């Protein structure tokens, strides 16, 4: 009987600490998956920075609140879930976003510019003299 009274608070503390460590690990693992090349390409720079800032906030919170109660840790775990949903929302928005094309028929040089995933890209033509008759777009490559 005496053992169960002593071990119960100790077990609760161990459980709370494990939850806090898992939260920090979830944040780190999520960020590593976002940093991978194939995932990173699905986000604009601004979207990536927003996610990075939120991950840093969670990581900082974990290091500053080592004595946080379990109920607060559980709320922070929901923040990670919401971040996963936000990432997926960004990816879906970017995949369904239209591509805008601009062609500059300059007097000296020519170029093509596109806006993909809210980011501006210019495709310079080597000799600058001719505009291609066909421009194709695929997810990984822009060809002029």
ChimeraX commands (.cxc) that place a marker at each C-alpha (Angstrom):
marker #1 position 0.00,0.00,0.00 radius 0.5
marker #1 position 2.77,2.43,0.91 radius 0.5
marker #1 position 4.56,1.65,-2.37 radius 0.5
marker #1 position 1.55,2.57,-4.53 radius 0.5
marker #1 position 1.19,5.98,-2.83 radius 0.5
marker #1 position 4.84,6.80,-3.48 radius 0.5
marker #1 position 5.04,5.42,-7.02 radius 0.5
marker #1 position 1.88,7.05,-8.30 radius 0.5
marker #1 position 3.19,10.66,-8.22 radius 0.5
marker #1 position 6.54,9.46,-9.55 radius 0.5
marker #1 position 4.84,7.60,-12.39 radius 0.5
marker #1 position 2.73,10.66,-13.19 radius 0.5
marker #1 position 5.86,12.82,-13.32 radius 0.5
marker #1 position 7.62,10.33,-15.59 radius 0.5
marker #1 position 4.56,10.26,-17.86 radius 0.5
marker #1 position 4.43,14.09,-17.97 radius 0.5
marker #1 position 8.13,14.32,-18.86 radius 0.5
marker #1 position 7.72,11.71,-21.59 radius 0.5
marker #1 position 4.83,13.70,-23.05 radius 0.5
marker #1 position 7.00,16.83,-23.10 radius 0.5
marker #1 position 9.87,14.98,-24.79 radius 0.5
marker #1 position 7.47,13.49,-27.35 radius 0.5
marker #1 position 6.13,16.97,-28.12 radius 0.5
marker #1 position 9.64,18.28,-28.78 radius 0.5
marker #1 position 10.42,15.20,-30.91 radius 0.5
marker #1 position 7.20,15.61,-32.91 radius 0.5
marker #1 position 8.11,19.22,-33.68 radius 0.5
marker #1 position 11.65,18.26,-34.75 radius 0.5
marker #1 position 10.44,15.34,-36.87 radius 0.5
marker #1 position 7.80,17.47,-38.57 radius 0.5
marker #1 position 10.37,20.15,-39.40 radius 0.5
marker #1 position 12.77,17.55,-40.84 radius 0.5
marker #1 position 9.99,16.28,-43.11 radius 0.5
marker #1 position 9.25,19.85,-44.29 radius 0.5
marker #1 position 12.95,20.45,-44.98 radius 0.5
marker #1 position 13.21,17.42,-47.28 radius 0.5
marker #1 position 13.64,18.59,-50.85 radius 0.5
marker #1 position 10.43,17.10,-52.26 radius 0.5
marker #1 position 8.34,18.60,-49.44 radius 0.5
marker #1 position 10.13,21.93,-49.42 radius 0.5
marker #1 position 9.40,22.46,-53.12 radius 0.5
marker #1 position 5.68,22.25,-52.40 radius 0.5
marker #1 position 5.79,25.42,-50.28 radius 0.5
marker #1 position 6.52,29.03,-51.10 radius 0.5
marker #1 position 9.30,30.70,-49.14 radius 0.5
marker #1 position 6.76,32.65,-47.08 radius 0.5
marker #1 position 4.77,29.51,-46.22 radius 0.5
marker #1 position 7.95,27.68,-45.24 radius 0.5
marker #1 position 8.98,30.58,-42.98 radius 0.5
marker #1 position 5.56,30.59,-41.30 radius 0.5
marker #1 position 5.80,26.89,-40.51 radius 0.5
marker #1 position 9.40,27.26,-39.34 radius 0.5
marker #1 position 8.42,30.08,-36.96 radius 0.5
marker #1 position 5.63,28.00,-35.43 radius 0.5
marker #1 position 7.94,25.00,-35.00 radius 0.5
marker #1 position 10.53,27.23,-33.33 radius 0.5
marker #1 position 7.84,28.58,-31.00 radius 0.5
marker #1 position 6.85,25.06,-29.95 radius 0.5
marker #1 position 10.48,23.99,-29.49 radius 0.5
marker #1 position 11.23,27.11,-27.45 radius 0.5
marker #1 position 8.10,26.54,-25.37 radius 0.5
marker #1 position 9.22,22.96,-24.61 radius 0.5
marker #1 position 12.63,24.15,-23.39 radius 0.5
marker #1 position 11.16,27.00,-21.30 radius 0.5
marker #1 position 8.24,25.08,-19.75 radius 0.5
marker #1 position 9.78,21.88,-18.46 radius 0.5
marker #1 position 7.36,21.88,-15.49 radius 0.5
marker #1 position 4.20,22.48,-17.52 radius 0.5
marker #1 position 1.20,20.39,-16.45 radius 0.5
marker #1 position 0.00,17.56,-18.69 radius 0.5
marker #1 position -3.13,19.50,-19.67 radius 0.5
marker #1 position -1.01,22.29,-21.18 radius 0.5
marker #1 position 1.27,19.80,-22.95 radius 0.5
marker #1 position -1.82,18.20,-24.50 radius 0.5
marker #1 position -2.89,21.62,-25.82 radius 0.5
marker #1 position 0.56,22.06,-27.40 radius 0.5
marker #1 position 0.20,18.63,-29.04 radius 0.5
marker #1 position -2.92,20.00,-30.73 radius 0.5
marker #1 position -0.74,22.83,-32.09 radius 0.5
marker #1 position 1.40,20.22,-33.88 radius 0.5
marker #1 position -1.73,18.61,-35.36 radius 0.5
marker #1 position -2.95,22.02,-36.53 radius 0.5
marker #1 position 0.46,22.66,-38.09 radius 0.5
marker #1 position 0.19,19.41,-40.07 radius 0.5
marker #1 position -3.22,20.56,-41.31 radius 0.5
marker #1 position -1.85,24.01,-42.20 radius 0.5
marker #1 position 1.01,22.39,-44.16 radius 0.5
marker #1 position -1.45,20.24,-46.08 radius 0.5
marker #1 position -3.63,23.29,-46.78 radius 0.5
marker #1 position -0.62,25.16,-48.18 radius 0.5
marker #1 position 0.30,22.20,-50.40 radius 0.5
marker #1 position -3.27,21.89,-51.71 radius 0.5
marker #1 position -3.46,25.63,-52.40 radius 0.5
marker #1 position -0.16,25.56,-54.28 radius 0.5
marker #1 position -1.06,22.51,-56.37 radius 0.5
marker #1 position -4.32,24.12,-57.48 radius 0.5
marker #1 position -2.91,27.59,-58.03 radius 0.5
marker #1 position -2.90,28.88,-61.61 radius 0.5
marker #1 position 0.33,29.61,-63.44 radius 0.5
marker #1 position 0.77,33.10,-64.91 radius 0.5
marker #1 position 3.03,33.64,-67.91 radius 0.5
marker #1 position 4.52,36.88,-69.19 radius 0.5
marker #1 position 6.58,37.22,-72.35 radius 0.5
marker #1 position 8.77,40.28,-72.93 radius 0.5
marker #1 position 9.32,41.03,-76.60 radius 0.5
marker #1 position 12.08,43.55,-75.92 radius 0.5
marker #1 position 13.84,45.41,-78.70 radius 0.5
marker #1 position 17.27,44.08,-77.67 radius 0.5
marker #1 position 16.54,40.97,-75.58 radius 0.5
marker #1 position 13.57,38.77,-74.77 radius 0.5
marker #1 position 12.58,36.69,-71.77 radius 0.5
marker #1 position 9.72,34.73,-70.29 radius 0.5
marker #1 position 8.52,35.16,-66.72 radius 0.5
marker #1 position 6.16,32.93,-64.78 radius 0.5
marker #1 position 4.52,33.04,-61.38 radius 0.5
marker #1 position 4.20,29.60,-59.82 radius 0.5
marker #1 position 3.22,29.04,-56.17 radius 0.5
marker #1 position 3.19,32.81,-55.66 radius 0.5
marker #1 position 6.87,32.99,-56.58 radius 0.5
marker #1 position 8.22,34.88,-59.57 radius 0.5
marker #1 position 10.67,33.11,-61.91 radius 0.5
marker #1 position 12.33,34.49,-65.03 radius 0.5
marker #1 position 13.55,32.20,-67.78 radius 0.5
marker #1 position 16.18,34.03,-69.76 radius 0.5
marker #1 position 16.75,33.07,-73.34 radius 0.5
marker #1 position 20.43,32.46,-74.05 radius 0.5
marker #1 position 20.81,34.53,-77.17 radius 0.5
marker #1 position 17.91,36.78,-76.22 radius 0.5
marker #1 position 16.84,37.06,-79.84 radius 0.5
marker #1 position 14.05,34.53,-80.25 radius 0.5
marker #1 position 10.95,33.67,-78.33 radius 0.5
marker #1 position 10.11,29.96,-78.23 radius 0.5
marker #1 position 6.97,28.95,-80.06 radius 0.5
marker #1 position 5.99,26.52,-77.29 radius 0.5
marker #1 position 6.19,26.86,-73.53 radius 0.5
marker #1 position 5.46,23.76,-71.45 radius 0.5
marker #1 position 4.97,23.38,-67.74 radius 0.5
marker #1 position 5.32,20.32,-65.60 radius 0.5
marker #1 position 5.57,20.19,-61.82 radius 0.5
marker #1 position 9.37,19.91,-61.59 radius 0.5
marker #1 position 10.45,21.67,-64.80 radius 0.5
marker #1 position 9.68,24.86,-66.70 radius 0.5
marker #1 position 10.79,24.70,-70.34 radius 0.5
marker #1 position 10.83,27.58,-72.75 radius 0.5
marker link #1:1,2 radius 0.2
marker link #1:2,3 radius 0.2
marker link #1:3,4 radius 0.2
marker link #1:4,5 radius 0.2
marker link #1:5,6 radius 0.2
marker link #1:6,7 radius 0.2
marker link #1:7,8 radius 0.2
marker link #1:8,9 radius 0.2
marker link #1:9,10 radius 0.2
marker link #1:10,11 radius 0.2
marker link #1:11,12 radius 0.2
marker link #1:12,13 radius 0.2
marker link #1:13,14 radius 0.2
marker link #1:14,15 radius 0.2
marker link #1:15,16 radius 0.2
marker link #1:16,17 radius 0.2
marker link #1:17,18 radius 0.2
marker link #1:18,19 radius 0.2
marker link #1:19,20 radius 0.2
marker link #1:20,21 radius 0.2
marker link #1:21,22 radius 0.2
marker link #1:22,23 radius 0.2
marker link #1:23,24 radius 0.2
marker link #1:24,25 radius 0.2
marker link #1:25,26 radius 0.2
marker link #1:26,27 radius 0.2
marker link #1:27,28 radius 0.2
marker link #1:28,29 radius 0.2
marker link #1:29,30 radius 0.2
marker link #1:30,31 radius 0.2
marker link #1:31,32 radius 0.2
marker link #1:32,33 radius 0.2
marker link #1:33,34 radius 0.2
marker link #1:34,35 radius 0.2
marker link #1:35,36 radius 0.2
marker link #1:36,37 radius 0.2
marker link #1:37,38 radius 0.2
marker link #1:38,39 radius 0.2
marker link #1:39,40 radius 0.2
marker link #1:40,41 radius 0.2
marker link #1:41,42 radius 0.2
marker link #1:42,43 radius 0.2
marker link #1:43,44 radius 0.2
marker link #1:44,45 radius 0.2
marker link #1:45,46 radius 0.2
marker link #1:46,47 radius 0.2
marker link #1:47,48 radius 0.2
marker link #1:48,49 radius 0.2
marker link #1:49,50 radius 0.2
marker link #1:50,51 radius 0.2
marker link #1:51,52 radius 0.2
marker link #1:52,53 radius 0.2
marker link #1:53,54 radius 0.2
marker link #1:54,55 radius 0.2
marker link #1:55,56 radius 0.2
marker link #1:56,57 radius 0.2
marker link #1:57,58 radius 0.2
marker link #1:58,59 radius 0.2
marker link #1:59,60 radius 0.2
marker link #1:60,61 radius 0.2
marker link #1:61,62 radius 0.2
marker link #1:62,63 radius 0.2
marker link #1:63,64 radius 0.2
marker link #1:64,65 radius 0.2
marker link #1:65,66 radius 0.2
marker link #1:66,67 radius 0.2
marker link #1:67,68 radius 0.2
marker link #1:68,69 radius 0.2
marker link #1:69,70 radius 0.2
marker link #1:70,71 radius 0.2
marker link #1:71,72 radius 0.2
marker link #1:72,73 radius 0.2
marker link #1:73,74 radius 0.2
marker link #1:74,75 radius 0.2
marker link #1:75,76 radius 0.2
marker link #1:76,77 radius 0.2
marker link #1:77,78 radius 0.2
marker link #1:78,79 radius 0.2
marker link #1:79,80 radius 0.2
marker link #1:80,81 radius 0.2
marker link #1:81,82 radius 0.2
marker link #1:82,83 radius 0.2
marker link #1:83,84 radius 0.2
marker link #1:84,85 radius 0.2
marker link #1:85,86 radius 0.2
marker link #1:86,87 radius 0.2
marker link #1:87,88 radius 0.2
marker link #1:88,89 radius 0.2
marker link #1:89,90 radius 0.2
marker link #1:90,91 radius 0.2
marker link #1:91,92 radius 0.2
marker link #1:92,93 radius 0.2
marker link #1:93,94 radius 0.2
marker link #1:94,95 radius 0.2
marker link #1:95,96 radius 0.2
marker link #1:96,97 radius 0.2
marker link #1:97,98 radius 0.2
marker link #1:98,99 radius 0.2
marker link #1:99,100 radius 0.2
marker link #1:100,101 radius 0.2
marker link #1:101,102 radius 0.2
marker link #1:102,103 radius 0.2
marker link #1:103,104 radius 0.2
marker link #1:104,105 radius 0.2
marker link #1:105,106 radius 0.2
marker link #1:106,107 radius 0.2
marker link #1:107,108 radius 0.2
marker link #1:108,109 radius 0.2
marker link #1:109,110 radius 0.2
marker link #1:110,111 radius 0.2
marker link #1:111,112 radius 0.2
marker link #1:112,113 radius 0.2
marker link #1:113,114 radius 0.2
marker link #1:114,115 radius 0.2
marker link #1:115,116 radius 0.2
marker link #1:116,117 radius 0.2
marker link #1:117,118 radius 0.2
marker link #1:118,119 radius 0.2
marker link #1:119,120 radius 0.2
marker link #1:120,121 radius 0.2
marker link #1:121,122 radius 0.2
marker link #1:122,123 radius 0.2
marker link #1:123,124 radius 0.2
marker link #1:124,125 radius 0.2
marker link #1:125,126 radius 0.2
marker link #1:126,127 radius 0.2
marker link #1:127,128 radius 0.2
marker link #1:128,129 radius 0.2
marker link #1:129,130 radius 0.2
marker link #1:130,131 radius 0.2
marker link #1:131,132 radius 0.2
marker link #1:132,133 radius 0.2
marker link #1:133,134 radius 0.2
marker link #1:134,135 radius 0.2
marker link #1:135,136 radius 0.2
marker link #1:136,137 radius 0.2
marker link #1:137,138 radius 0.2
marker link #1:138,139 radius 0.2
marker link #1:139,140 radius 0.2
marker link #1:140,141 radius 0.2
marker link #1:141,142 radius 0.2
marker link #1:142,143 radius 0.2
marker link #1:143,144 radius 0.2
view
